């Protein structure tokens, strides 16, 4: 049995060509120990028959609000209450629009409104439909309500075009759901996480920053919350919804991030510095927009405060985890950071134009005094769960060493 053992998963399938992958998704969810019930929209049943889903799930398939036998006992409400989590895969542009509008015009849309379970959607559509402002607005509205969006991926599409809009593969979706299912390893702990970039003003309209999207830090915050912790997330400017159950403090500059961290530090058990904090800032930001007059422009920079080292030097100090985003000599640079800043753990990843920043996947290697572990590559949500589990493991090891 996998990490979804004992979970009741409601799988909604809508009418996109990616529906052909849904039976394999059912199989993989069941391999993880989940109990799966499938609900089809009328259009989905044109791609894959209810009999197929009944065979792979072991349960009758629901596809209508007008099933007299089931609805005699308010079956849709019963099914909504039964679910521990709900996933719509594939989720077409049409279904996302109806969900964003709060419509309940078929069984699946009604269940999404009626359930209190966490809801995920795995979009699948043509690249132009995915990029359309209406779809973008609908996704933003759903995310603001706590709906979690998985994907989509980029690649060749059934229409012959190439771009964003492919549904994530069943294995990726299963791993994402499993990563959200916390083990309680940080129950009763208080975790403080930083995420995203900082911005340092050059003039009133320009700033120095970096390519960090904040996705890794937000995934760590969500994983820590799922593991039972009280989580505070100090975030630089990003375009991400707040993780469910996490208190977010928005900042812009490194100085603001340092002040927020210091204010939240008392009582913190674990600090995870995942933010890509600007190392330097302009010494004297211009009061007005700098005009393009000279052939060359020199800007004096001064060092920003080292937030991570400051937390590691605090008394009392929490368990301190840093991140090392490296373009070269990953292990050497990560170990140097571990030692120089007196960290308990450092998570290192290679970054560059095609990896690391502003992506949904990552690769992590963790180092601590006297040990290391390769967490491999995969979705940031999955890696975040593994990192949180490792943090809890190392904290237990430290307590055992103190007691011996």
N, C-alpha and C positions, 0 to 999 in steps of 0.2 A: 504494500500500500504506500501511496505517496503522501505529500503534504496536504492534499485535499480530502484525506480520508474522513468519512462521516459527513461531509458537506453536501447540502442539497443545492444543486446548480440548475437554475432555470435557463435554458438556452432558447433564445428566439432567433428564428431564421427568416430573413426577408428575401424578396425576389430579385436577387442579383446573381450573375453567373457564378460568383464565388460560393454560392450555396452548395455547389458540388463538393466543397471541402468540408462541409459541416458534419457529415457522418464520421469522417476521420477525427474531427474535433470531439465528437461524442465519445468515440473509442478512447482517445487519449485522456479525457477527463475521467472516464471510468477506471482507466489504469492507475490514475492518481488516487483512486478510492472514493471519488465523488458519485453521488446518486444524481442522475441527470433526467430531467423531464424536458421534452421538446415541444415548442409552440411554433407553428408555421403561420405566416401570412398567406392569403390565397395565392398571391403571386409566387411565393416560395415553393408551393406545392406543384407548380408547373415545371420547376427545375428538378426537384428531388421528391419522390413520393413519400407520403406519410408511412407507408409500409417499411421503407428503408430505415427510417429513423426509429420505428418501433422495434425493428430487428436489432439495431445496434445499441439502443438504450434499454431495451427490456420493458418498456412501458408504452401504453397507448399514447398517441400523439394528438394534441389538441390544435385545432385550426379555426374554430368558430365560436363566437359568442352565443350562437343559437343552437348549441348542442343541448337538447332538452334533457337528456339523462344527466349530464354533468351539471348543468345550470339549475336543475331542480333543487340542489343543495348549495347554490351560489358557488359553483366550482371555481370560478375565476378568482374569487376572494380567497378561497381555501388554498389555491395554488400560489397566489401571491404571498400568503402567510407562510407557506411551506418552504419557500426559497430562502437559503442563506445568502446567496448572491445570484445576480442575474447578468447574463451576457447576451447581447444581440450581435450575431456574427453570421453572415455579413449584415451590416447596417447600411442600407441604401440612402441616397440623398433624400428621397421621398420620405422614408421612415424618419430620418433625423429631423426633417422639417416638421413632420406631424408631432414628433416627440417634443420638439422645442416649443410648438404651439400649444402643447398640453391636450391634444386631441385624444379621444378614446373611441375611435371609430372602427376598431377591430380588436380581437382578443389580445394580441401582443401589446398594442399601445395601451389598452386598458390595464393589463398586468403591470406594465412599467409605471403607471400612475398609482396603482393600488398597493404595490409592494414597498416595504420599508427596508428591503435588502439593498446593499450596495449595487449600483448598476454600472456596467461597462458596455461600451459600444465599440465595435471593430468596423470602421467605415470601409466601404468598397464601392468604387465608382470610377468613371472616366476622369482623367486628369483635369479636364476643363471644368467638369462638375465640381470636383474637389476644390478647385481654386476660385470658383464663383463666389462673389461677395455674399450671396444669400446663404450658401453653405458655411462660409467662414463665420457669419453672424450666428447661424443656428448652433454651430459647435461651441462658440464662445458663450452663448446663453446656457447651453447644457452644462458646460464645465463650471459655470458660475453657480449652478445648482448642485454641484457635487458629482455629476456624471463623469466617469473616467473614460478617456478616449485611448484606445490601443491602436496605434498606427495612424494612417496606413503606411505601407512600404512603397518604395519606388521600383519600377521595372516595366517589363513588357505587359501590355494589357490585352484583353480579349478583342478589343476593337482594332488592334494593330498599332496603337500609339504606345509611347513610352513616357512614363512619368509617375508622379505620386498618385496613389489611388488604389493600389493592390491591397487586398486584405492580408493581414499578417498570417503566416502559416499556422496550422493547428498547434504545432509544437510550441511556437512562440506565444500564442494566446494562452495555452495551458500553463506555461511557465510564468506568465505574467499574473495569472490568477493565483497560482501557488505562492508567488512571492508576496502577495497581499495578505496571506493567511499567517499571521504572526503566531509565535510560540510562547508568548508571555515571558520571554527571557529578561525583559527589562521592566517587568511589572514593579511599580512603586518607585521607579527611578525618574529623575528629571534630566532631560537631554536638551542641550542647547546646540543648534546647528546654524552655520552661516552658509549662504548660497548666493550664486550669481556673481556678476561683475560689480565693481564700483566705478563711478564716473568722477573725474577730477576736472573742474572747470578750467578751460583755457581762456575763454571770454564768455560773455553772456549766452552765446549760441553754439559754442564748440566745447568739446571735452575730450580728455584722454580716457580710454577704456580698453576692453579686450573682448574676445569672442565668446566668453562664457554665456551659456544659455540658462544656467541654474538648474538644469534637469537632474544632474546627479545629486546635488544638495537637496532638492525637493524630494527626490526618491528616497534618500536617506532619512529625511524627516518623516515621510510616510511610513517607511519600514520600522522606524523606532516607535512611532505611534501604534502600529500594528502589533509590536512586541510588548505593548502595555505601558510604555513610558508616557509621562507628561512631556510634551515637546513644544519648544519655542524655536521659531525659525526667524533669524535675522537675514533679510533678503535685500540684495541690491536690485536695481531695476530690471525686471524680467517680464515676459509675457506668459506667465503660468498661473493657473488657479491655485489657491491655497489648498494644501492637502487636508483632507477631512480630519477634524479634531485637533488641528495644529494651529497655535497662535502665531501669526505672522507679523513681524515688525519691519516695515519698509524703510530703507535708507538709500542714500545715493553715494556719498563719499566714504572714503576709508575712515576718516575721523568720525563720521556719524556711526559707522558700523562698530568702531571701537567703543564709542560711548554706549551704544545699545548693548553690546556684549558685556561690558563692565557692569552695567545696571542690572542685567539679568543673571550674572554669574553666581551671586550668593545662592546656596542651596542646590547648585547644579552638580549632578553626579557624572555626567559625560558631556564633553564638548567636542563637536566635530566641525573642524574648520574646512568646509568644502568650497567656500567662496574664493573666487579669483580676485584677490584684493590688489589694486594697483600699487606697485612698489614705490612709485614716485608721483608727485603732483607738481604742477607749475608753482614756482616760488611766489610769483605775483600775477595772479589772473588779471587780465585786462578788464577795466570797467566798462568798456564799450567794444563793439565788434571790431576785430582786427581787420583792417582793410588791406587788400592786395596791392601793396605799393613797392616793396623791396623785392629784389631777386632772391634774397636769402633771408630767412627768419630764424633767429636763435631764441630758444626758450630755456630759461634756467629751471631746473627741476630740483626738488628736495625730497628726501625720503619720507615715506608715510610710516606711521606707527606699525610695528609688527604685532598684530593682534594675537596670532597663534602663540608666539613666544611669551607675550604678556600673560596669557591664560596659563601657560605651563609654569610660569614663575609665581603664580598666585598662591596664597596661603589662607585657608586650605585649598588644595588644587583638585580639580576633577580628573577623571580619566580623559586624557587629551589625545585626540586623533587629528592628524593633519592629512592633507592631500598634496601630492607632488605631481604636477603636470609637466612632463619633460619632453623636449624634442630630441634629446640624445642622452646617452649614458644613464639610462633610467635607474638602474639599481644603485649605482655609485652616488648619484645625486639624491636619491630617496634616503639612502642610509646616512648620508651627510646631514640631511635635514632632520632625520630622526635623532641623531646625536647632538647636533648643534642646538636644537630647540628643546631638547629634553622631552621628547614626545613619548607616549606610551605605545603609539601605533601610527604608521603612515601608510596610506593607500596611494600607490603610484600608478600613473597611466601615461602612455605615450600620446602626444598631441601633435597635430599638424593640419595641413589643409584638408585631408581626407579622413581624419580620425579625431576622436576625443570631443572637441568642442561642438556644441550645437547639433548633436546627434542623439538618437534614442538608444543607441548601443554604446558599449564601452568595453575596455579590458582593464582589469585591476590586478596588481600584485601588492600584497600587504607585507610589511616588514615591522618587526618589533625587536627589542633587545634580545638577542639570542635565538631568533626564529623568523620564519617567513612562510607565506602561503600564497600560491597562485590561485586567484579566484576565477581565472579564465576570462572568457569574453562572452558577451550576451547583452540582453536588454538591461538598461540602467536600473530598472525596477527590480530585476532579478539579482543583479550584483549588489544592490543596496541591501536587500534582505540578507544575503550572504555576509556582507560586511557587518551588519548589525549583530548577526549571530556570532561572528568572530569577536566583536567587541565584548559581548556578554561572556564569551568563553574566556577571553583574556582577563576580564575583571574577576571572574571566579578563580582563575589560576593565581592572580595576585593575592586574593583574600586567603586562599589555601596556603600560599607561601608565608603570609604574615602569621597565620595561626599555627604553623608547624615549628 
